[in-house]
Amino acid sequence: MPQGRNRFLALLLTFLSPGLGQMYNGELRKALVFPCCLPVVYVLLFGALPHMPYNGWSLLPLAFLGFVLVFGVAFLAADAWMTASGIGAGFHPRPFNRWWVYLLFFVLFHVVNQASATLRERVAAWYDIPAGSMRETIQVGDRILVDRLAYLAGAGSAARARSADGPGPQRGHLVVFLFPGDRATPYVKRVIGLPGERVEIRNNLVYIDGAILDEPYATWGAPESFGPLTVEQDAYFLLGDNRAYSSDSRTWGTVPRDLILGKVDRVLWSRDPGGRWRLDRIGKRLE
């Protein structure tokens, strides 16, 4: 039976699930473009971001993603409104113009969106920094980007982890890992000791196999000593850069390789405790 399209309903359906307004208006192909392309763009951009050089263009992928999200949805909403307004009473519903098809589209869109977010987290993830154990390298209020693929091929080989070009975590790398105490809480620290190495701290100097480690990034409090300790195979000795205020491998031991989630790449954005933006830290590569 011929019937018109309600422009307010078309607009509402678009905001509920981008593309649904187009489906309501009988435009199936247009309805599928945004839901199909967004997950691909989402994953590819975040996969590429950790490998971009630090310069004025390093955050272009994020800006592009924001453009796609905001203006893409706005375009679909405007298109759904105008198309519905132009459809007369002689519109013949398509086979897919059924309430259960709309419901199925809504569910599938959000399932795919969640799946793409999960996949993105396996490629690159971000974390907020709530404490100062890594100052001055990482500031409280930084949101950091982590490359989840950096050590993908490095698990299970202490020899490769210790090689200069091995795929595993290297000394000096900033890594995000799951706290060994609960295997759930993400922490960020710096890799100091590699598998099989002998680590010792004497009067605020770190010794690796008897040799002093140069640490221009580290700050200490009162003189302290630790160890010696031999790092287990497939495990790492991690320390915070702000040694006086860091809970790390000196307290709770080494971190197994399988708890390391990825390598810290850069600051996505940063705000100080007062909520003010730190523009000079946006896109800053962390080393």
N, C-alpha and C positions, 0 to 999 in steps of 0.2 A: 504494500500500500504506500503510495507517495506520501512523503512527509518532509517538513523542513528541518533545519538544524538550529538548535538553540546556541547562540554565540556565547552566552554566559556559561553554559554547560561545557562547551568546547574549551573555553579558557580554563575552567576549573579542572577538567580532565588533563590538560597540558601540565598544570602545576602539580597534579597528583603523580603524573608519570610522563615525562617529556615524550611526545610522539603519540600519546593517547588521544589528544584532541584531533590530530590529523586522521587517526583511524576512525574516530567518531564521524568525521566529515567525509569518509569514504576514500581517503587517500592512503592506501596501505603502504606503498613503496616509500612515500615521504615519512610515514610513521616509523619505519624501521631504520632509517638512515642514522639518526642521532643515537638510539640505543645500541646499534651495532658498532658505530665508530668510536663512541666515547671510551669504552673499556680499552680498546686498542691504543688510542691516543694517550690515555691515562698511564698505562703500563710502559709504553715506549718512552714517553717523556721522562718518567722517573728513573727508568733504566739508563737513559743517556746522561742525566744530570750529574751523577758522580764522576763521569769521565770528561766533563767539560772543563776547560782551563778557567782559572779565576781571573776574570776581567769584567768589564762593564756589561758584557752580554751573558754572563754566566747564569743569570736568573731568567733569561728569556723563555726557557721552557715553562717555568711556573707562570709567567705572565701570559703565555699563550694558552695554558690550561685554564687559567682564570677567565680569559677571553672566551674560550669555548664554552665554559660552564655558564657564565653570566649572559653573554650575548646570544649563545646558542639557544638557551631556554627562552630568553626574551623574544628572539626571532620566531620560535615555534609558537609561543603564546600569541604574538601579533598575527602570525599566519593563520592560526586556528580561528581567531576572532574574525578576521576579515573574510576568510573562506566561508565560515558559517553564516556570516552576514549576507554573503552573496548567493547562497544557496536558496533557491525558491522552494515553494511548497511541492514542487514536482520531483523532489529528490527521491530516488528509489534506493532504499537501504541495500547494502551489499551483504553477501553471506556472512561476512565477519562483523556486521553491525548487530551484535548480540551482547547482552549484558555479561554473559559468562566468558565471551571472548575478551571483553574489556578487562574483566577480573583476571583472566589468565595472563594478558599482556602486562598488567600492573604487577602481578606476582613475579613473572619471569624477568621483567626489567630490574626489579630490586634484587632478585637472586643473582642475576648477572653482574649488577653493580657491586654487590657484596663480594662476589667471586673475584672480580677485577681488583677490588681493594686488597683482598687476601693475596692475590698474585703479585700485586705491586709491593706488598710488604715483604715478599720473598726476593724481590729485586732491590728495593730501596725503601727504607723506613725513616721516620723522624721521631725524635725524642726531645722532651723538654728537660732542661737542667734546673733542678730545684735547690741544689746545694753547691757549696764552694770548694769541694775537694780537688777540683781540677784548675782552679785559678792559678795563674793568670791566663792560661791557654784557653780555657772554656769558662765563660762567665755565667753567673746565676742569671737566668732569664733568656739564655740562648736556646734556640730550637735548632738542633743539629740534624744533618742528613747523614744516614749510615748506608754504606754500600753493602748489601747483603750477599752479593756475588763475589766479593773480593777474595774470600777464602774457600770458595765452593769446592775447589779441587784439592784443598790442603788437609783435609781430615785424615787422621790415621797414619801419618808419616812424620815421625820426629826428625828423620834425616832431611826430608824436604823442608820441614819447618825451619831448620837451622841453616839451610843454604841461603846464599845471598839473594838468589832469585826464586826461592821456593814460593809456592802458592799460599803457605800458611802465614799466620801472624809473624811479623818481624819486630825486632827490638826497636822501640821508639814509636811503634804504631799506636794510635789511639783506637781502642776497641770498645764496643758495647757487648755486654755479656749478661747472662742470667746469674744472679747472686747464688753461689754454691749452697748457702744456708737454706734457701727455699726453692731454688731453681725456677723462680717465677718473676722476681723483681729485676728489671734491667738496671745495670750499673755501667758507668763509663770510667775507664782507667787507661794507663799507659803500659804497654808491654815492656818489661825490664829483663826478666830471665826466661830463656828458651828451654825446651825439654833437655834434660841431662846436664844443665849448667849448674855450677855451684855459686850461689848468691850469698853475699855477706854485706852488712852495713856496719861501718866503724866510724864513729864521730861524724855522721852525716855524709859520709862518702860511700857510694855503692861500689862493691867489687864483684866482677864477674870472672869466675875462674882465676881469682887472684889479681886481676887487672882492674884499675880504677875506671869507672864508667863516667864519661863526660856528660853532664846533665845541665845544660844552660837553662832548661825550662823549669827546674825544680826549685822550690823554696822550702826551707826547713825552719823548725822552731828550736827548742833546746837540743843540744847534742844527744844523739841516740845511737845505739848499736843493735844489731840483729844478726841472728844466724851464727855460723853458716848453715845453709840449707841447700840440698840438691833437689832441683826441680824434677818431678816425676816425668816419665815419658808421656807424650800427648797431654801435657799440662803446661801452664805458663805462670810466671810470677809477675803480678801486676801491682803497680803503685799509682797513687794519685800524685799530681804535680805539686799540690799544696800539702806537703807531707805532714805538717803539724795538725791538719784538720781532715785527714783522709783515713777512712777505714778501708784497708786493702789487704794484700797478701801477707803483710806483717801480722795481721790480726787473725784472719780466717783462712789462711793458707793459699795454695795455688789454685788455679782455675782450670778445670778440664777443657780440652779442645772443643768438645761437643756442646759446651755452654756458651761459646763465643758466637755472637750473632752476626757480626760484621765489622767493617772498618769505618771509623768516623771520617767523613769527607769534608764537610764545610758547615758553616752556620747558614741556615735558611733565613732566619730573621732573629732579632734580639730586642728585648725590652728590659729596662732596668727595673729594680724593685718598685719604683714609683710609677711604673707604667709608661715611661717615655721611651720612644723608639731610639735604638742605637743604630743610626743609619750607616756608620762606618763599619759595622760588623756584618751587615747584610751581604751574604755571598762569600764571606771570608773563608778561605781554605784553612783547615786546621791540621797542624803537624806537630 
